[in-house]
C-alpha cells in the first residue's frame, strides 16, 4: 500500500510516516508542501493533505487532482493549537 503525506509540519509528518510504516508495512512518501502529481514517487492509495499551505489549500489540491486520482482517498488533517 502506498501513502503520500503533504504537510508543512515536519514533526507531524515523521510521526505519521513512522506509524504507517510500522502498522501497515506501507511505502510512505513525505513532501513538505504541495507538489505536482507528476513529481510524486508512487501513486498513492491514500493521500494525507494539510488544509492550509503557503501556496494554496489541500482542498483546492484535491479538487485539481480528482480526475487523476479518481479512486483514491483524500484525508485532510488540521492541527489544533
C-alpha positions as CSV (number, residue, x, y, z in Angstrom):
1,X,0.0,0.0,0.0
2,X,1.3,3.5,-0.9
3,X,0.6,6.6,1.3
4,X,1.6,10.1,0.4
5,X,1.8,12.9,3.0
6,X,1.8,16.6,2.0
7,X,2.2,18.7,5.1
8,X,4.5,21.6,6.2
9,X,4.8,20.3,9.8
10,X,7.9,18.1,9.7
11,X,7.4,16.6,13.2
12,X,3.8,15.6,12.4
13,X,5.0,14.1,9.0
14,X,7.6,11.9,10.7
15,X,5.2,10.7,13.4
16,X,2.6,9.8,10.8
17,X,5.1,8.2,8.5
18,X,6.6,6.1,11.2
19,X,3.2,4.9,12.4
20,X,2.0,4.0,8.8
21,X,5.3,2.1,8.1
22,X,5.2,0.1,11.3
23,X,1.5,-0.6,11.4
24,X,0.8,-1.2,7.7
25,X,4.2,-2.0,6.3
26,X,3.5,0.7,3.8
27,X,5.6,2.7,1.5
28,X,5.2,6.3,2.6
29,X,6.4,9.4,0.6
30,X,6.5,12.7,2.5
31,X,6.5,16.1,0.9
32,X,6.8,19.3,3.0
33,X,4.3,21.3,0.9
34,X,2.2,20.7,-2.2
35,X,3.8,19.4,-5.3
36,X,2.6,18.4,-8.8
37,X,1.3,14.9,-9.2
38,X,4.0,14.1,-11.8
39,X,6.6,14.6,-9.0
40,X,5.1,12.0,-6.6
41,X,7.3,8.9,-6.5
42,X,4.4,6.4,-6.1
43,X,0.7,6.9,-7.0
44,X,-0.8,6.9,-3.5
45,X,-3.7,4.7,-2.3
46,X,-4.3,7.3,0.4
47,X,-3.2,10.9,0.3
48,X,-2.9,12.9,3.5
49,X,-3.2,16.6,2.9
50,X,-2.8,19.6,5.2
51,X,-5.6,22.0,4.9
52,X,-3.6,25.2,4.7
53,X,-0.3,25.6,2.7
54,X,1.7,28.7,1.8
55,X,0.7,28.3,-1.8
56,X,-2.9,27.1,-1.5
57,X,-5.2,24.7,0.3
58,X,-5.3,20.9,0.4
59,X,-9.0,21.1,-0.6
60,X,-8.0,23.0,-3.8
61,X,-5.3,20.5,-4.5
62,X,-7.7,17.6,-4.1
63,X,-10.2,19.3,-6.5
64,X,-7.5,19.8,-9.1
65,X,-6.2,16.2,-8.9
66,X,-9.5,14.4,-8.5
67,X,-9.6,13.3,-12.2
68,X,-6.1,11.8,-12.0
69,X,-6.7,10.2,-8.6
70,X,-10.4,9.4,-9.0
71,X,-10.4,6.2,-7.0
72,X,-8.1,7.4,-4.2
73,X,-8.9,8.5,-0.7
74,X,-8.0,12.0,0.4
75,X,-7.7,12.7,4.1
76,X,-7.4,16.3,5.4
77,X,-5.5,17.0,8.5
78,X,-5.8,20.0,10.7
79,X,-3.5,20.9,13.6
80,X,-5.2,22.4,16.6
81,X,-3.0,24.9,18.5
